[in-house]
Amino acid sequence: MNREIETILNALSETPRLLKELISEIDSELYKEKIIKGKWSIHEHATHIAVGDIYGFQKRLKVFRQEEKPIFEPLSGDSFDKDFFLKLDLKKTINDFFEIRQRTIELTKAFNSNDWNKLAIHPEYKTYTPYIMLRHLLMHDHNHLYKIEDMGFGIGHVK
C-alpha cells in the first residue's frame, strides 16, 4: 500500500470521531429541524454518513476484489425511503459508525496490488479505481460534515 492510500485511510478513520464530536457540540433541538427547506436535517446528514459504508462502499470494495472489471451504478441517498435516515437512532448509528468504518478500512487493507490497479466502469467517472472511490468517500464524508457544521453553528446558507 502506498503513501497516498495510507493518507486517505488515515483520514477516513477519523470521520467517526469528527462526526461524534460535531454532533455533541450542536444543540439537539436542531437535529431534526429542516433548517433549509426541502433539504436534509442534521440528523439525516449524520446518519447518512454513518451508514453509507454498509449500503455502498463496503459492497463496492468486495466487488473490486471479486471482479476484474466491475460495473457500478451511481449511489444516492435519494434511493432510500424518504424518512429512512430520520428513523435511524442518531446516537446508536454514530456509535456503530466506528466499527462500520473500521470494517471498510480492513477491507481495503486486504487489497493486493492487482486489486488497487483495477478499473471499473462507472457512468459518472471517466476513470474509477478503488483509490478514486476511497478519495470520493472521504470527500463525501467532509461534504456532509460541512453541511452539519453549517446548519448547527451557521445560518444554514449551504444549499
N, C-alpha and C positions, 0 to 999 in steps of 0.2 A: 504494500500500500504506500502510495507516495504522500508527500507533504501536503499537497492540495486537498487530497481526500481526507487526510487526518484533520486538517484545519476545519473542513466542513463538518466532519463528525463531532469534533470537539464543540463547535458552535451549536450543532443540533442537540447535543447532550445538555446544553444549558437552557434550552427553551422551557422545559417543565418548571425549572426553578424561577425563571423570569416571569412566566405566566402566573405562578402561585404568588409570587411577591407582588406583582402588579395588581392582581385581584384583591389581595389582602389590604392594599392601600386605598382602594376605591370604596366609596360609600355604598353599602349593599343595597340601598334603596334605588340605586341607579342600574343595578344588574340587568333587570328585565325591562327597563324603560326603553321605549323606542325614541331615542334622542334625535335620530334623523328619520323622519317619516319615510316609511317604505323600506328601511334598511334594517339589518340585524342589530340586535341589542348586544350589550357587553357579554351577557350570558351566552348568547348564540355564538359570538365570535370565539369565546373561550372554549366552549365545549366542542366547537368545530375543529379548532387546532388540536385539542386533546384526543379526538377520536379519528382524525384524518389518516393517521398511520395505519390503523386497522382496516379502514374501508378502501384505502387506495395504495399507499406507498409500500406497505409490507407485502401485499399481493403482487405488486409490480416487481419488487425485488426477487420474489420467488419465481416469477415468470422469467426474469432476466437469467436466473440460474438454470432454468429448465429448457429454455428455447434458444435456438441460435439467432433467430431474427424475430423477436417479439413484436406483436402488433397491439397498440394500446389505443383506447378511446379517451377523450378528454374526461377529467374528473370535475365535478361541480357540486358545490353544496346545495344547489338548486334541485339536484336529483333526489333529495330526501324529502319526506313528508314535510309540509310547511312548518309544523311545530316540533319536528324531531329533536333539534338541538335545544329548544326550550324545555322539553320534557326531561332531559338528562339532568341528574343531580349534579350541580356545579362543583361542590367541594369533592364529592366522590370521584367525579370524572377527572378533575385536576390531579387528585392524589393518584389515581390509576395511571395517569399520563406518564409518570416517572418510569413505571415498569414497561408501559407500551413503547415509549421512545427507546428505552434500553434494548428492547427486543428488536426494534428497527435497526439499531446500531449493530447489534450482534449479527443480524442477517447480512449486513454489508461486510462485516469483518470476515465472514465465511467466503467471500468472493475471492476467486483467483484472478490472475492477470487476463485470462481469456474472458471471464465474466465482465471485467471492467472495460474491455475493449468492444463489447457487443454493441451493435447499432440496432435500435428498434425503429419501428415505423409509428409515428405519432402525427396526426393531422395538424397539430398546432406548432410543430417543430420541424425545421429543416434537418437537424441532427438531434437525435435523442439517445443518450447513453446513460448508464447508471450514475455517472458523475453529474451530468446535467440534471437528472431527476433529483438527486440529493441537493444540489445547489438550488433548484427550484423549490424544494421542500423548505429549505432554510429561508428563502425569500418570502415564501407563503407564510411561514410562522411569523416573521417580522412584520409583514404587511398587516396581519391580524392583530399582533401585539400593538402596533402603532395605532390602529383604529380604536382598540380598547383604551389605550392611554389617552387618546384624544377625547373620547367620549367620557372618560372618567375624570379627567382633570382639565380638559379644554372646554371649548364652547361647542364642540360637536360639528365642526366645519368639514370634516373629511367625508366625502361622498362615497 
